[in-house]
Amino acid sequence: MTLIAVVDYDMGNLHSVCKGLEKAGATPKITDSPKELEKADAIVLPGVGAFDPAVQQLRSRGLEKPIKEAIASGKPFLGICLGMQVLFESSTEGTESGLGIIKGRVRRFRPEPGIAIPHMGWNQLELTQPKSHLWEYLPSLPWVYFVHSYFVEPQEPQVCAATITHGHQTVTAAIARDNLMAVQFHPEKSSNIGLQILSNFVSQVWTQVAA
């Protein structure tokens, strides 16, 4: 049985993510145990809320080190929404340092006339890593669902896997580097496209377990 650990740190709707993973054929397990993360075949880090409480919760539960070790070991990892932002070094939303796994920072959208912040609703991805496993079997400009006021700004542009445009601002919507993948949008709320993205992640986990 392929086990995917879904990290519980009181910062997100874990059950909707688990339902999406189950539909994709995975066996997800919600956990805040470092030992469970070590045993799992892959890790999903969802998140909804603010940057500082998120990293504080991860650290208070002793989850920072096992997350870093899992990613360094080559274990498939998927961050979702706030679960992507905390992978970076810092955020203008707060004062806490992030996990620093990806160099760069998190910034707030600039106000523009007629543009809503938070950016909430459907938007089209521009795939900057079109051959990434995450995007297999997707149309060239897939629609996905967002709810966010902040976006990641990687220091190394090559980790960007997709962008979106909101108003006059084009920002990173997904990153991918080796076994590490993360998305700003909510695949579990993105209908069939989101389910396909989760299925692509799960199939990558299966491939790695079977290797």
C-alpha positions as CSV (number, residue, x, y, z in Angstrom):
1,M,0.0,0.0,0.0
2,T,1.3,3.4,-1.0
3,L,1.0,5.8,1.9
4,I,0.9,9.6,1.5
5,A,1.2,11.7,4.7
6,V,-0.9,14.8,4.8
7,V,0.7,17.2,7.3
8,D,-1.6,18.3,10.1
9,Y,-0.6,21.6,11.7
10,D,-4.0,23.2,12.2
11,M,-3.7,25.4,9.1
12,G,-6.1,24.1,6.4
13,N,-8.9,21.9,5.3
14,L,-7.1,18.6,5.4
15,H,-10.2,16.5,4.6
16,S,-10.9,18.1,1.2
17,V,-7.3,17.4,0.2
18,C,-7.6,13.8,1.4
19,K,-10.8,13.3,-0.6
20,G,-9.0,14.6,-3.7
21,L,-6.1,12.2,-3.1
22,E,-8.4,9.3,-2.5
23,K,-10.2,10.1,-5.8
24,A,-6.8,10.0,-7.4
25,G,-6.3,6.5,-6.0
26,A,-4.0,7.2,-3.1
27,T,-4.2,6.2,0.6
28,P,-3.7,9.5,2.5
29,K,-3.1,9.7,6.2
30,I,-3.5,12.9,8.2
31,T,-0.6,13.1,10.7
32,D,1.5,15.5,12.8
33,S,4.0,12.7,13.7
34,P,7.6,13.1,12.5
35,K,7.9,9.3,12.6
36,E,4.9,9.0,10.3
37,L,6.4,11.5,7.8
38,E,9.6,9.4,7.8
39,K,7.7,6.2,7.0
40,A,5.4,7.7,4.4
41,D,6.1,7.2,0.7
42,A,5.2,10.9,0.0
43,I,4.2,14.0,1.8
44,V,1.5,16.6,1.1
45,L,1.7,20.0,3.0
46,P,-1.6,21.8,2.6
47,G,-2.3,25.2,4.2
48,V,-4.8,28.0,4.6
49,G,-4.2,31.1,6.7
50,A,-1.3,33.4,7.6
51,F,2.5,32.8,7.2
52,D,3.7,33.4,10.8
53,P,1.2,31.0,12.6
54,A,1.9,28.4,10.0
55,V,5.7,28.2,10.5
56,Q,5.2,28.6,14.3
57,Q,2.9,25.5,14.3
58,L,5.3,23.5,12.1
59,R,8.2,24.3,14.5
60,S,6.2,23.8,17.7
61,R,5.3,20.3,16.5
62,G,8.8,19.4,15.5
63,L,7.9,19.1,11.8
64,E,10.5,21.4,10.2
65,K,13.4,18.9,10.4
66,P,11.5,15.9,9.1
67,I,10.0,17.9,6.2
68,K,13.4,19.1,5.2
69,E,14.9,15.6,5.5
70,A,12.1,14.1,3.5
71,I,12.6,16.5,0.6
72,A,16.4,16.1,0.8
73,S,16.0,12.3,0.6
74,G,14.1,12.5,-2.7
75,K,10.7,11.7,-1.3
76,P,7.9,13.1,-3.5
77,F,6.5,16.3,-1.8
78,L,3.6,18.5,-2.7
79,G,2.9,21.9,-1.1
80,I,-0.5,23.5,-1.5
81,C,-1.3,27.2,-1.1
82,L,0.2,28.3,2.2
83,G,2.0,25.0,2.1
84,M,4.0,26.4,-0.8
85,Q,4.6,29.8,0.8
86,V,6.2,28.4,4.0
87,L,8.9,26.6,1.8
88,F,10.4,30.1,1.1
89,E,12.8,32.2,3.3
90,S,10.4,35.0,4.4
91,S,7.1,36.7,3.8
92,T,6.1,40.4,3.9
93,E,3.0,39.1,5.7
94,G,4.9,38.4,8.8
95,T,8.3,38.4,10.6
96,E,9.0,34.7,11.1
97,S,11.6,33.1,8.9
98,G,10.2,30.4,6.6
99,L,11.6,26.9,6.1
100,G,14.1,28.3,3.5
101,I,13.9,25.2,1.3
102,I,13.4,27.4,-1.7
103,K,15.4,30.7,-2.0
104,G,13.1,33.7,-2.3
105,R,10.3,35.5,-0.5
106,V,6.5,35.8,-0.4
107,R,5.0,39.2,-1.4
108,R,1.5,40.7,-1.4
109,F,-0.2,41.7,-4.6
110,R,0.1,45.4,-5.4
111,P,-3.3,47.2,-5.3
112,E,-4.6,48.1,-8.8
113,P,-7.9,49.8,-9.8
114,G,-10.6,47.3,-10.4
115,I,-8.5,44.3,-9.2
116,A,-9.7,42.4,-6.1
117,I,-7.3,41.4,-3.3
118,P,-7.5,38.6,-2.3
119,H,-7.3,37.1,-5.8
120,M,-10.2,34.7,-5.5
121,G,-11.7,32.5,-8.2
122,W,-10.6,30.8,-11.4
123,N,-7.5,31.7,-13.4
124,Q,-5.5,30.2,-16.2
125,L,-2.1,28.7,-15.7
126,E,0.7,29.6,-18.1
127,L,2.9,26.5,-17.9
128,T,6.6,27.5,-17.7
129,Q,7.7,23.9,-17.2
130,P,5.3,22.2,-19.6
131,K,7.1,18.8,-19.3
132,S,6.7,18.7,-15.5
133,H,4.9,15.5,-14.3
134,L,2.3,17.7,-12.6
135,W,0.9,18.9,-15.9
136,E,0.6,15.6,-17.8
137,Y,-2.7,15.2,-19.7
138,L,-3.7,18.8,-19.1
139,P,-4.7,21.4,-21.7
140,S,-2.1,24.0,-22.5
141,L,-3.8,26.8,-20.5
142,P,-5.7,25.0,-17.6
143,W,-8.1,26.7,-15.4
144,V,-7.6,26.3,-11.6
145,Y,-9.0,27.8,-8.4
146,F,-7.2,30.4,-6.3
147,V,-7.8,32.1,-2.9
148,H,-4.8,34.2,-1.9
149,S,-3.4,37.7,-1.3
150,Y,0.3,36.7,-1.3
151,F,2.4,35.0,-3.9
152,V,5.9,33.5,-4.0
153,E,8.8,35.1,-5.7
154,P,11.6,32.5,-6.2
155,Q,15.2,33.8,-6.4
156,E,16.0,31.2,-9.0
157,P,13.4,31.6,-11.9
158,Q,14.0,28.1,-13.2
159,V,12.1,26.6,-10.3
160,C,8.9,28.3,-11.5
161,A,6.6,25.7,-13.1
162,A,3.6,27.9,-13.9
163,T,2.5,31.6,-13.7
164,I,-0.8,33.5,-13.6
165,T,-1.7,37.0,-14.5
166,H,-3.9,39.0,-12.1
167,G,-4.4,42.6,-13.3
168,H,-1.0,43.8,-14.6
169,Q,0.9,41.4,-12.4
170,T,2.3,38.1,-13.6
171,V,3.3,35.9,-10.6
172,T,4.5,32.4,-9.9
173,A,1.6,30.0,-9.4
174,A,3.6,26.7,-9.1
175,I,7.1,25.5,-8.5
176,A,8.9,22.3,-9.3
177,R,12.4,21.1,-8.6
178,D,13.3,17.4,-8.7
179,N,10.9,15.6,-6.2
180,L,9.6,18.9,-4.7
181,M,6.4,20.4,-6.2
182,A,4.1,23.1,-4.9
183,V,1.1,25.1,-6.1
184,Q,-0.5,28.3,-5.0
185,F,-4.0,27.2,-6.2
186,H,-6.2,24.6,-4.7
187,P,-6.2,21.4,-6.8
188,E,-8.9,19.9,-4.5
189,K,-11.2,22.8,-5.5
190,S,-10.2,22.8,-9.2
191,S,-12.7,20.3,-10.6
192,N,-11.3,17.7,-13.1
193,I,-8.1,19.7,-13.8
194,G,-7.3,19.6,-10.1
195,L,-8.1,15.9,-9.8
196,Q,-5.8,15.2,-12.8
197,I,-2.9,17.2,-11.1
198,L,-3.4,15.2,-7.9
199,S,-3.5,12.0,-10.0
200,N,-0.2,13.0,-11.7
201,F,1.4,13.5,-8.3
202,V,0.1,10.1,-7.1
203,S,1.3,8.3,-10.2
204,Q,4.7,9.8,-9.7
205,V,4.7,8.4,-6.1
206,W,3.8,5.0,-7.4
207,T,6.6,5.1,-10.0
208,Q,9.1,6.0,-7.3
209,V,7.9,3.3,-4.9
210,A,8.1,0.7,-7.6
211,A,11.6,1.7,-8.8
